[in-house]
C-alpha cells in the first residue's frame, strides 16, 4: 500500500462536548488549582509543526468555526457559531508524536516560542471571529483556552464520542 507523503503544518482534533473542565494552573502551597469550564460546545486540541507560520491561522480558524460538526437540539449538524456553543482550545503537543519502536518522538513539533506565538494568534483570531457573529456573541457562549507549555488536567463529558481530525 502506498503512503501519501505531504507536509502537515498543524494538526487539530475537534471533540464535541456537553461539558468540559480544564485545569490551567495546578495548586501549589500558596493557591488552589485554577480551572476553566465550558458547557455545550467543542473542545479543540491543536499542535503546530516546524514550518508553521501565522499565515495558517485564518485557515484553521475558518475551518474550526464553520465546519458543521455541532449537533443542534433537532439533531441537525451546525457550526459552533450557529449552535451557538462554547469553545475550549487546548494546546496538545502530543498530536505531533510519531512512534519509533516503543517510544514516542516529537521532533516535528514547532519550537516552544514559535508554538506559543501561533497558539496566541489562534486564540486572538478565534475570539475576533466569534465576536463578529451576533448569534454567538449575544448568546453568552464563551471561548476559553488552556495554558501553552504546561501539563493540564481535562475532564470531559461528550455526547458521542464525536471526534474529528483536521490537518493543515
ZICOR-V157449 format. One line per field, one symbol per residue. psi: psi as a letter, one per 40 degrees, with the letter a starting at -180 (. if undefined). burial: 1 if it has 24 or more other C-alpha atoms within 12 Angstrom, else 0. A space follows every 50 residues. Layout:
# ZICOR-V157449
psi=???
burial=???
This chain:
# ZICOR-V157449
psi=hiihhihhdihhhhhiiehihhhehiiaeeiiihiihiahbihhhihiih eiieedddddddddeehgehhideeihiiddddiiihhhhhgdeeeihhh beiiifdeiiidddddddddddddddddddeehddddeeeiihiiihhei hihhhhhifbighihhi.
burial=00000001111111111111111100000000000111111111111111 01110111111011111111100000011111111111111111110000 00000001110000110111011011101100100100001111111100 011101010000000111
